[in-house]
Amino acid sequence: MSNLTPREIVSELDKYIIGQNAAKRMVAIAMRNRWRRQQLDPELRDEIAPKNIILMGPTGVGKTEIARRLARLAKCPFFKVEATKFTEVGYVGRDVESMIRDLMEIGVTMVRKEETEKVRIKAEKNAEERLLDLLLPRNNAKSANPAGFFMGSPNGEIEEKSESPKDDSTREKFRQMFRTGQLDDREVELEVTVQSGAQVEIMAIPGMEEMGSNLQSAFSNMFPGKRKPRKMKIQEAYQVLIDEEADKLIDPDVVNELARERVEQQGIIFVDEMDKIASRQDAGGNADVSREGVQRDLLPIVEGSVVNTKYGMVKTDHILFIAAGAFHFAKPSDLIPELQGRFPLREELASLHKEEFYRILTEPKNALTVQYKALLETEGVSVDFSKEALEEIAGNAEKINEETENIGARRLYTIMEKILANLSFEAPDKSGQQIVIDREYVKEQIDDVIEDRDLSRYIL
């Protein structure tokens, strides 16, 4: 678990997310509290429940990105799900417990990757030996000397010569050639595991996804993958052998136990579109009954319960839940009271305007301008954006959001793609050129769409 201070967490989030300082501070405190909890005595630690969060605001203002970046900083299992995917048990759809099983899968993958890195050096060494065996098989006594040639050892004992000095010297030469890349173009034949042709798809009954998963695993064991020879390049074969050797060195039971503990103590679940399952006071009918059913199914998971997964039982008591939604037509108070109580922290994210759009285009490490420059650089085209051009783009993003649907920073993706469409198409023919995108270029590409309100509604 990361031990970053709240100030350091906010500073890291600032590298990717513009504005929304209040929301950043809130999640930074929540993350630091998880670290603080781990420092306590076990008896008191178990009594401290996470303070779940509701982030409110229109789409494209950074709700999901804040949660995703937070999980990366903390190096903890993170799973994002839309609340609208869930239905009350008995209806067609996913049951709420499935998100815990998905989080556990992510945790197992994360821990397995970490454990693989720990044994990577030994796995690489073993893989290299196996690769050399493919290139230059070892000669045993019987194959080299059918008559059974023996030689005396220095201490007078009799031992079998398994490999001649000449063979050993040749093997070392091959080792050096492999390490320097001289064998990269050579092909070897390697036995790899391929999926059996008999694949059985299990359609789970709503509310019984875990049973479906167990049946799927059972059928997979009945039809295990077969080993078949396949020719491949040296480097590809080397990577396959590293993976196989790493699997041999890793204890799956240890991986599963570490993953379960990490999910239980550090896991984060981001539930988007939470407002879509809120029952509005001025509405009625079966739709609102179903929404309330989903809330009631969600309640025990958030409160703390035990969910059965194929890796064992997982407690949800200390998983951090971050809910998000636009909450245009519904309010957090429209959620059932019990669920409201499990999300004590709430923060509203502000809508984005021209100033924020300009900063989004220029400040983040992964800014759109940086991405497009890198993409076109692969074609040998050097692209630069003038300040006036970026201001024009930011102004148009604000204008279109006000006149049509407000989709926040996602509007920048649409506008940038429209502006650079012709250049992206012609880039292979412009290799070696340096192109400056200025205000006039921007206007030339999108003014016709901006002026036509009906057209901009569908294109931008």
C-alpha positions as CSV (number, residue, x, y, z in Angstrom):
1,M,0.0,0.0,0.0
2,S,1.3,3.5,-0.9
3,N,2.2,5.7,2.0
4,L,1.8,9.0,0.1
5,T,0.6,11.9,2.2
6,P,-2.7,13.7,1.2
7,R,-0.7,16.6,-0.2
8,E,1.5,14.2,-2.3
9,I,-1.6,12.4,-3.6
10,V,-3.3,15.6,-4.7
11,S,0.0,16.7,-6.4
12,E,0.1,13.4,-8.3
13,L,-3.6,13.7,-9.3
14,D,-2.8,17.3,-10.5
15,K,-0.6,15.8,-13.2
16,Y,-3.5,14.2,-14.9
17,I,-6.7,16.0,-13.8
18,I,-7.4,19.7,-14.0
19,G,-9.3,21.5,-11.3
20,Q,-11.7,19.6,-9.0
21,N,-9.5,20.4,-6.0
22,A,-12.2,19.6,-3.4
23,A,-12.8,16.2,-4.8
24,K,-9.1,15.4,-5.0
25,R,-8.6,16.4,-1.3
26,M,-11.5,14.2,-0.3
27,V,-10.2,11.1,-2.0
28,A,-6.7,11.8,-0.8
29,I,-7.8,11.9,2.8
30,A,-9.8,8.6,2.2
31,M,-6.7,6.9,0.8
32,R,-4.4,8.2,3.6
33,N,-7.0,6.9,6.2
34,R,-6.5,3.4,4.7
35,W,-2.8,3.7,5.3
36,R,-3.4,5.0,8.8
37,R,-5.7,2.1,9.6
38,Q,-3.0,-0.4,8.7
39,Q,-0.8,1.1,11.4
40,L,-3.3,0.4,14.2
41,D,-3.6,-2.6,16.5
42,P,-5.7,-5.4,14.8
43,E,-8.4,-5.1,17.4
44,L,-9.1,-1.5,16.7
45,R,-8.3,-1.8,13.0
46,D,-11.2,-4.1,12.3
47,E,-13.6,-1.6,13.9
48,I,-12.7,1.2,11.5
49,A,-14.9,1.1,8.4
50,P,-14.0,3.0,5.2
51,K,-15.9,6.3,4.6
52,N,-17.5,5.7,1.2
53,I,-17.8,8.6,-1.2
54,I,-20.4,9.9,-3.7
55,L,-19.0,12.2,-6.5
56,M,-21.6,14.3,-8.2
57,G,-21.2,16.1,-11.5
58,P,-21.9,16.1,-15.2
59,T,-20.1,13.6,-17.5
60,G,-16.6,14.3,-18.6
61,V,-15.5,16.4,-15.5
62,G,-13.1,13.8,-14.1
63,K,-15.1,11.6,-11.7
64,T,-13.9,8.3,-13.1
65,E,-10.4,9.5,-13.8
66,I,-9.9,10.6,-10.2
67,A,-10.9,7.2,-8.9
68,R,-8.8,5.4,-11.5
69,R,-5.7,7.4,-10.9
70,L,-6.1,7.1,-7.2
71,A,-6.1,3.3,-7.5
72,R,-2.9,3.4,-9.6
73,L,-1.2,5.6,-7.0
74,A,-2.2,3.2,-4.2
75,K,-1.3,0.1,-6.3
76,C,-4.5,-1.6,-5.2
77,P,-7.2,-3.6,-7.0
78,F,-9.7,-1.3,-8.7
79,F,-12.9,-2.2,-10.6
80,K,-15.3,0.1,-12.3
81,V,-18.9,-0.9,-12.9
82,E,-22.1,0.8,-14.0
83,A,-25.0,0.5,-11.5
84,T,-27.4,0.1,-14.4
85,K,-25.9,-3.3,-15.2
86,F,-27.3,-4.7,-12.1
87,T,-30.8,-5.9,-11.6
88,E,-32.8,-7.2,-8.7
89,V,-32.3,-11.0,-8.2
90,G,-34.9,-12.8,-10.3
91,Y,-34.6,-10.4,-13.3
92,V,-32.4,-10.7,-16.3
93,G,-29.0,-9.0,-15.6
94,R,-26.0,-9.3,-13.3
95,D,-26.2,-9.7,-9.6
96,V,-24.4,-7.2,-7.4
97,E,-22.0,-9.8,-6.0
98,S,-20.4,-10.3,-9.4
99,M,-18.5,-7.0,-8.9
100,I,-16.7,-8.5,-5.9
101,R,-15.8,-11.6,-8.0
102,D,-14.5,-9.3,-10.8
103,L,-12.5,-7.3,-8.2
104,M,-11.0,-10.6,-6.9
105,E,-10.0,-11.6,-10.5
106,I,-8.2,-8.2,-10.8
107,G,-6.5,-8.7,-7.5
108,V,-5.2,-12.2,-8.4
109,T,-3.9,-10.9,-11.7
110,M,-2.1,-8.1,-9.9
111,V,-0.5,-10.3,-7.3
112,R,0.5,-12.9,-9.8
113,K,2.3,-10.3,-11.9
114,E,4.2,-9.1,-8.8
115,E,5.1,-12.6,-7.8
116,T,6.3,-13.2,-11.4
117,E,8.6,-10.2,-11.2
118,K,10.1,-11.6,-8.0
119,V,11.1,-14.9,-9.6
120,R,11.8,-13.4,-13.1
121,I,15.6,-13.6,-12.8
122,K,15.5,-17.3,-12.0
123,A,12.8,-17.9,-14.6
124,E,14.9,-16.2,-17.2
125,K,17.9,-18.3,-16.3
126,N,15.9,-21.6,-16.5
127,A,14.3,-20.4,-19.8
128,E,17.7,-19.7,-21.3
129,E,18.9,-23.2,-20.4
130,R,15.7,-24.8,-22.0
131,L,16.2,-22.6,-25.1
132,L,19.8,-23.8,-25.4
133,D,18.6,-27.4,-25.1
134,L,16.4,-26.7,-28.1
135,L,19.2,-25.2,-30.1
136,L,21.9,-27.6,-28.9
137,P,20.5,-30.7,-27.2
138,R,22.7,-32.1,-24.4
139,N,24.4,-35.4,-25.2
140,N,24.2,-38.1,-22.6
141,A,26.6,-41.0,-22.3
142,K,24.5,-43.6,-24.2
143,S,23.6,-41.4,-27.1
144,A,27.1,-40.1,-27.5
145,N,28.9,-43.4,-26.7
146,P,26.7,-46.5,-27.2
147,A,29.4,-48.6,-25.7
148,G,29.2,-46.8,-22.4
149,F,32.5,-44.7,-22.3
150,F,33.6,-43.9,-18.7
151,M,36.4,-41.8,-17.3
152,G,38.1,-41.6,-14.0
153,S,37.5,-38.6,-11.7
154,P,40.3,-36.8,-9.9
155,N,39.5,-38.6,-6.6
156,G,39.6,-42.0,-8.3
157,E,35.9,-42.6,-8.5
158,I,34.3,-43.7,-11.7
159,E,31.8,-41.2,-13.3
160,E,30.0,-41.1,-16.6
161,K,30.9,-38.3,-19.0
162,S,27.6,-36.6,-19.9
163,E,29.0,-33.8,-22.0
164,S,32.3,-33.4,-23.8
165,P,34.4,-30.2,-23.5
166,K,33.7,-29.5,-27.1
167,D,29.9,-29.7,-26.5
168,D,30.2,-27.4,-23.5
169,S,32.2,-24.9,-25.5
170,T,29.7,-24.9,-28.3
171,R,26.9,-24.4,-25.8
172,E,28.6,-21.3,-24.4
173,K,29.1,-19.9,-27.8
174,F,25.4,-20.3,-28.5
175,R,24.7,-18.7,-25.2
176,Q,26.7,-15.6,-26.1
177,M,25.2,-15.4,-29.6
178,F,21.7,-15.6,-28.0
179,R,22.5,-12.8,-25.5
180,T,23.9,-10.5,-28.2
181,G,20.9,-11.1,-30.4
182,Q,22.7,-13.0,-33.2
183,L,20.1,-15.8,-33.1
184,D,17.0,-13.6,-33.1
185,D,16.1,-14.5,-36.7
186,R,16.4,-18.2,-36.1
187,E,13.3,-20.4,-35.6
188,V,12.9,-23.2,-33.1
189,E,10.1,-25.7,-32.6
190,L,8.6,-25.5,-29.1
191,E,5.7,-27.4,-27.5
192,V,3.0,-25.0,-26.4
193,T,-0.3,-25.4,-24.7
194,V,-3.3,-24.9,-26.9
195,Q,-6.9,-24.7,-25.9
196,S,-8.9,-27.9,-26.5
197,G,-11.4,-27.7,-29.3
198,A,-14.2,-28.6,-26.9
199,Q,-15.2,-25.3,-25.3
200,V,-18.4,-25.2,-23.3
201,E,-20.2,-21.9,-22.7
202,I,-22.3,-21.8,-19.6
203,M,-25.2,-19.4,-19.5
204,A,-25.6,-18.5,-15.8
205,I,-29.0,-18.0,-14.3
206,P,-29.5,-14.5,-13.0
207,G,-28.3,-14.4,-9.4
208,M,-26.3,-17.6,-9.9
209,E,-23.2,-16.4,-11.8
210,E,-20.9,-18.1,-9.3
211,M,-22.4,-21.5,-10.0
212,G,-22.0,-20.8,-13.7
213,S,-18.3,-19.9,-13.2
214,N,-17.7,-23.1,-11.2
215,L,-19.3,-25.2,-13.9
216,Q,-17.2,-23.4,-16.5
217,S,-14.0,-24.3,-14.5
218,A,-15.2,-27.9,-14.2
219,F,-15.7,-28.3,-17.9
220,S,-12.3,-26.7,-18.5
221,N,-10.7,-29.3,-16.3
222,M,-12.5,-32.0,-18.2
223,F,-11.0,-30.7,-21.5
224,P,-7.5,-29.5,-20.6
225,G,-5.3,-27.8,-23.1
226,K,-3.0,-30.0,-25.2
227,R,0.7,-29.6,-25.9
228,K,1.4,-29.2,-29.6
229,P,4.7,-28.3,-31.4
230,R,4.8,-24.8,-33.0
231,K,7.6,-23.0,-34.8
232,M,8.5,-19.5,-33.6
233,K,11.3,-17.0,-33.5
234,I,13.9,-17.3,-30.8
235,Q,12.7,-14.2,-28.8
236,E,9.1,-15.3,-28.9
237,A,10.0,-18.8,-27.7
238,Y,12.1,-17.2,-24.9
239,Q,9.1,-15.3,-23.6
240,V,6.9,-18.4,-23.7
241,L,9.6,-20.3,-21.8
242,I,9.9,-17.5,-19.2
243,D,6.2,-17.6,-18.6
244,E,6.2,-21.4,-18.2
245,E,9.2,-21.3,-15.8
246,A,7.7,-18.5,-13.7
247,D,4.4,-20.5,-13.4
248,K,6.4,-23.4,-12.0
249,L,8.1,-21.1,-9.4
250,I,4.9,-19.5,-8.1
251,D,2.6,-21.1,-5.6
252,P,-1.0,-20.4,-6.7
253,D,-2.3,-20.9,-3.2
254,V,0.0,-18.1,-1.9
255,V,-1.1,-15.9,-4.8
256,N,-4.7,-16.4,-4.0
257,E,-4.3,-15.7,-0.3
258,L,-2.3,-12.5,-0.9
259,A,-4.8,-11.4,-3.5
260,R,-7.8,-12.0,-1.1
261,E,-6.1,-10.0,1.6
262,R,-5.3,-7.2,-0.7
263,V,-8.8,-7.0,-2.1
264,E,-10.4,-7.1,1.4
265,Q,-8.1,-4.4,2.9
266,Q,-7.2,-2.2,-0.1
267,G,-9.8,-2.9,-2.9
268,I,-11.7,0.0,-4.5
269,I,-14.9,-0.4,-6.4
270,F,-16.1,2.6,-8.5
271,V,-19.9,2.4,-9.1
272,D,-20.8,4.8,-11.9
273,E,-24.3,6.0,-12.8
274,M,-25.5,5.7,-9.2
275,D,-28.2,8.3,-9.9
276,K,-29.8,5.9,-12.4
277,I,-30.9,3.5,-9.7
278,A,-32.2,6.3,-7.4
279,S,-36.0,6.2,-7.0
280,R,-37.2,9.7,-7.7
281,Q,-39.9,11.0,-5.4
282,D,-42.1,12.3,-8.2
283,A,-42.0,9.1,-10.2
284,G,-43.7,5.7,-9.8
285,G,-44.2,2.4,-11.4
286,N,-42.3,-0.8,-11.8
287,A,-39.1,0.9,-12.9
288,D,-38.7,2.6,-9.5
289,V,-39.5,-0.7,-7.8
290,S,-36.7,-2.4,-9.7
291,R,-34.3,0.5,-8.9
292,E,-35.0,0.2,-5.2
293,G,-34.5,-3.6,-5.5
294,V,-31.0,-3.0,-6.9
295,Q,-30.3,-0.6,-4.0
296,R,-31.4,-3.2,-1.5
297,D,-29.2,-5.9,-3.1
298,L,-26.3,-3.4,-3.1
299,L,-26.7,-2.5,0.6
300,P,-25.3,-5.7,2.2
301,I,-22.2,-5.6,-0.1
302,V,-21.5,-2.0,0.9
303,E,-22.3,-2.5,4.6
304,G,-20.1,-5.6,4.8
305,S,-20.8,-9.2,3.9
306,V,-19.0,-12.3,2.7
307,V,-19.1,-13.2,-1.0
308,N,-18.2,-16.6,-2.4
309,T,-15.7,-16.5,-5.2
310,K,-13.7,-19.3,-6.9
311,Y,-10.7,-18.2,-4.9
312,G,-12.5,-18.4,-1.6
313,M,-14.7,-16.3,0.6
314,V,-14.1,-12.5,0.4
315,K,-15.2,-10.0,3.1
316,T,-16.4,-6.7,1.8
317,D,-16.3,-4.8,5.2
318,H,-13.2,-2.7,4.3
319,I,-13.5,-2.3,0.5
320,L,-13.8,1.4,-0.4
321,F,-16.8,2.2,-2.6
322,I,-16.8,5.4,-4.6
323,A,-20.1,6.1,-6.3
324,A,-20.6,8.6,-9.0
325,G,-23.4,10.1,-11.1
326,A,-24.6,13.3,-12.8
327,F,-27.6,13.5,-10.4
328,H,-29.4,15.9,-12.7
329,F,-32.9,14.5,-12.1
330,A,-32.2,12.5,-8.9
331,K,-30.5,13.5,-5.7
332,P,-28.4,11.4,-3.2
333,S,-31.4,11.8,-0.9
334,D,-33.5,9.8,-3.3
335,L,-31.5,6.7,-2.5
336,I,-32.9,4.5,0.2
337,P,-31.9,5.8,3.7
338,E,-29.8,2.8,4.6
339,L,-27.7,3.2,1.5
340,Q,-27.3,6.9,2.0
341,G,-25.9,6.2,5.4
342,R,-23.1,4.1,3.9
343,F,-21.9,7.0,1.7
344,P,-21.2,9.7,4.3
345,L,-18.8,11.7,2.1
346,R,-20.2,13.7,-0.9
347,E,-18.6,16.2,-3.2
348,E,-19.9,18.0,-6.3
349,L,-17.5,18.4,-9.2
350,A,-17.7,21.7,-11.1
351,S,-18.5,22.0,-14.8
352,L,-15.6,22.7,-17.1
353,H,-15.2,26.0,-19.0
354,K,-12.8,27.5,-21.5
355,E,-10.0,28.1,-19.0
356,E,-10.1,24.5,-17.8
357,F,-10.3,23.2,-21.4
358,Y,-7.2,25.1,-22.3
359,R,-5.3,23.7,-19.2
360,I,-6.5,20.2,-20.1
361,L,-4.9,20.7,-23.6
362,T,-1.6,21.9,-22.2
363,E,-0.8,20.8,-18.6
364,P,-1.5,17.0,-18.0
365,K,1.3,14.6,-18.7
366,N,-1.0,12.7,-21.1
367,A,-2.6,15.8,-22.7
368,L,-4.3,15.3,-26.0
369,T,-1.8,17.6,-27.7
370,V,1.0,15.4,-26.4
371,Q,-0.7,12.3,-27.7
372,Y,-1.4,13.6,-31.2
373,K,2.2,14.9,-31.5
374,A,3.6,11.5,-30.6
375,L,1.2,9.7,-33.0
376,L,2.2,11.9,-36.0
377,E,5.8,11.8,-35.0
378,T,5.8,8.1,-35.9
379,E,5.1,9.2,-39.5
380,G,8.0,11.7,-39.4
381,V,5.7,14.6,-39.1
382,S,6.5,17.3,-36.5
383,V,3.4,19.0,-35.2
384,D,3.1,22.1,-33.0
385,F,0.1,23.9,-31.6
386,S,0.1,27.7,-31.2
387,K,-1.4,29.2,-28.0
388,E,-4.1,30.9,-30.1
389,A,-5.1,27.6,-31.7
390,L,-5.5,25.9,-28.3
391,E,-7.6,28.9,-27.1
392,E,-9.8,28.6,-30.1
393,I,-10.3,24.9,-29.5
394,A,-11.1,25.5,-25.8
395,G,-13.6,28.3,-26.7
396,N,-15.4,26.1,-29.2
397,A,-15.5,23.2,-26.7
398,E,-17.3,25.4,-24.2
399,K,-19.6,26.9,-26.8
400,I,-20.7,23.5,-28.2
401,N,-21.2,22.1,-24.7
402,E,-23.5,25.0,-23.8
403,E,-25.5,24.7,-27.0
404,T,-25.8,20.9,-27.2
405,E,-25.2,18.2,-24.7
406,N,-22.6,19.0,-22.0
407,I,-20.1,16.1,-22.2
408,G,-17.3,17.9,-20.5
409,A,-13.7,17.3,-21.5
410,R,-14.8,14.5,-23.9
411,R,-15.8,17.2,-26.3
412,L,-12.1,17.9,-26.8
413,Y,-11.6,14.4,-28.3
414,T,-14.2,15.1,-30.9
415,I,-13.0,18.5,-31.9
416,M,-9.3,17.5,-32.0
417,E,-10.1,14.5,-34.2
418,K,-12.1,16.7,-36.6
419,I,-9.2,19.2,-36.7
420,L,-6.5,16.7,-37.4
421,A,-8.5,14.3,-39.6
422,N,-7.0,15.5,-42.9
423,L,-3.5,15.7,-41.5
424,S,-3.7,12.2,-40.0
425,F,-4.8,10.9,-43.4
426,E,-2.0,12.6,-45.3
427,A,0.7,12.2,-42.7
428,P,2.6,9.3,-44.6
429,D,3.0,11.7,-47.6
430,K,4.3,14.5,-45.4
431,S,7.2,12.8,-43.7
432,G,10.0,15.1,-42.7
433,Q,7.7,18.2,-42.6
434,Q,7.1,20.5,-39.7
435,I,3.5,21.7,-39.4
436,V,2.1,24.4,-37.0
437,I,-1.5,24.3,-36.1
438,D,-2.7,27.9,-35.7
439,R,-6.0,29.6,-35.1
440,E,-6.7,30.0,-38.9
441,Y,-6.1,26.2,-39.4
442,V,-8.5,25.4,-36.6
443,K,-11.2,27.7,-38.0
444,E,-10.7,26.3,-41.5
445,Q,-11.3,22.7,-40.3
446,I,-14.3,23.2,-38.0
447,D,-16.0,26.6,-38.8
448,D,-18.5,25.1,-41.2
449,V,-19.6,22.5,-38.6
450,I,-19.7,25.1,-35.8
451,E,-22.0,27.4,-37.9
452,D,-24.4,24.7,-38.8
453,R,-26.1,24.0,-35.5
454,D,-27.9,20.9,-36.7
455,L,-24.7,19.4,-38.1
456,S,-22.6,20.2,-35.0
457,R,-25.1,18.5,-32.9
458,Y,-24.3,15.2,-34.6
459,I,-20.6,15.7,-35.5
460,L,-19.2,17.6,-32.6
